[in-house]
Amino acid sequence: MSQYFIAVVDDDSNIRDIVEAYLRKEGYRTVGLGSAEAAWDLWNTDTPDMWILDIMLPGMNGYDFCRQIRNIAEVPIIMISAKDEEVDKILGLELGSDDYLTKPFSPRELVARVKRLFHRYAGFKDIAAKPTMEGGKKQQLEIGDLRLSLDERRVFWCGSETEMTVKEFTLLQTMAEQPNRAFSRDELLTLVWGNDYFGSDRAIDDLVKRLRRKLSDLPIETVWGYGYRLRTMKEEELQ
């Protein structure tokens, strides 16, 4: 039986009860909450392993709560909403949610997506925990003012350490290992999220925004209509 702890945040108690019942049947530990404010209190006392988050909440909405959590952690987030517009789904993914379900939805489908997300995140943790050693020395990537300690999963920019989530580190390492190469959004999605990712490629744009915000002046360039590259040389040096 799974020991994962899932928080279901929805102001509709009937939806909370149904979702929790299906999740508990699969062995998950759950808690139901009616507001983002209550969810934030929970985050600071008994951190869940996943959030199932309604968008339309009283007080702070699901978008704002997702943004707040994503600024500090890479915990899985599934957004649920009665909104079926493409723009709403894209916004949720841009803010860092991993999946989006439109109401009404099948509880069985939700459980399947929960399992899939936990499987994917377990893969991320395995990669993060795997030592990257060669000849007993720590493996590092250095590009200008950027230094990545791969075995310790630490990032240093201009001499100062910056905290990174798993996905932020994975994206940064992917581009740093092949500097000046242009990666397409689809390629980065596969490399960072895995082959089974089914969300929008806008998730990559959000991840890049977060890196740029954390690492001021980091030379990640947008390749318009295609993707991104981590630049290390001036244009004339590449010719």
Secondary structure, 3 states (H helix, E strand, C coil): CCCCEEEEECCCHHHHHHHHHHHHHCCCEEEEECCHHHHHHHHCCCCCCEEEEECCCCCCCHHHHHHHHHCCCCCCEEEEECCCCHHHHHHHHHCCCCEEEECCCCHHHHHHHHHHHHHHHHHHHHHHHCCCEECCEECEEEECCEEEECCCCEEEECCEEECCCHHHHHHHHHHHCCCCCCEEHHHHHHHHHCCCCCCCCHHHHHHHHHHHHHCCCCCEEEECCCEEEECCCCHHHHC
